[in-house]
């Protein structure tokens, strides 16, 4: 085996210029693929952390059927045993029990529809960044009562000032209509137009009392220490909580549109990179073919003195492997270095792109990832297409006859 490797190594450097051009093509494709996939997967993780982190959670506990009928009738009791279960799991870094309700808000002659988030401030501040998005006034605290925080668009539409009071009208869990007077202590800007037009944050206990839904919550959103633990924790909690008629859903089941958007973008990115890798495969095919054709006469002589076809084919096979692996290693090192730099120094977006990111509540920046499967998948993909592209040349060497090889010019 060492003989064939040495033979192949010497052969690829017989024409250094062509070999170096081919290696450069592999390096370019590998590094570009690693960088682009790194930015793609890093951005997906950033989006999920930002959106799922503030809203759905990596996993979410809810009553069976709530996903299809998000009403007060589908709320459940946030009992002490559920709290102990969440507190005892080492994979959980934060959780937020929430009660949701559609209401009508009124101030003077202005009335608008609103959507109330009943939250426990002490838990919410560990879980989400809502309290960091206050643009006026302050966020709720655990001791607050009769106080609310409004989305900035709703605040503007109602023509209010901090400290003003408004009337909230809502339907309780018993079907009755109830109203209450609440004081506005803060304004929040989430970056989502629909939410900024409707969102109202209220202390969980206040909303439970207002709706006569004592100790009830709509969902419990849960953050985990790592994405890779989602399925493990989801299954564990599902087995325990199913006895209470509760279900545990992953973020993708709760935020279906975000999951579909990421999947679609991921597929389009993979197709583009596959096209790039195929182009490199043609470059390798050209290099190997030219190298083989130039040596047909030499191969014919070797066959005539007793060298076996399969051994010659094995040498050509190793030539392809060596060229490709050199390019993959260098490309992965370059791509990994660029991705590491982007992780440490995110690319800050400006202009129109920055505005789009900010409108959706994201920091205008591009991040990356050093996920090992980026390097593994890229390397295996390029190696595979390189070998496939070289099969024609390997087959021709395997079928070469001594006399035809000697006469080849």
Buried (B, 14 or more C-beta within 10 A) or exposed (E): EEEBBEBBEEBBEEBEEBBBEBBBBBBBBBBBBBBBBBBBBBBBBBBBBBBBBBBBBBBBBBBBEBBEEBBBEBBBEBEEEBBEBBEEBEBBBBBBBBBBBBBBBBBEEEBBEBBBBBBBBEBBBEBBEBBEBBEBBBBBEEEBEBBBBBBBBBBEBBEBEBEBEBBBBBBBBEEEEBEBEBBBBBBBBBBBEEBBBBBBBBBBBBBBBBBBBEBBBBBBBBBBBEBEBBEEBBEBBBEBBEEBEBBBBBBBBBBEEBBEEBEEEBEEBBEEBEEBBBEBBEBBBBBBBEBBEEBBBBBBBBBEEEBEBEBBBBBBBBBBBBBBBBBBBBBBBBBBEBBEEBBEEBEEBEEEEBEEBBEEBBEBBBBBBBBEEBBEBBBEBBBEBBBEBBBEBBEBBBEBEBEEBBEBE
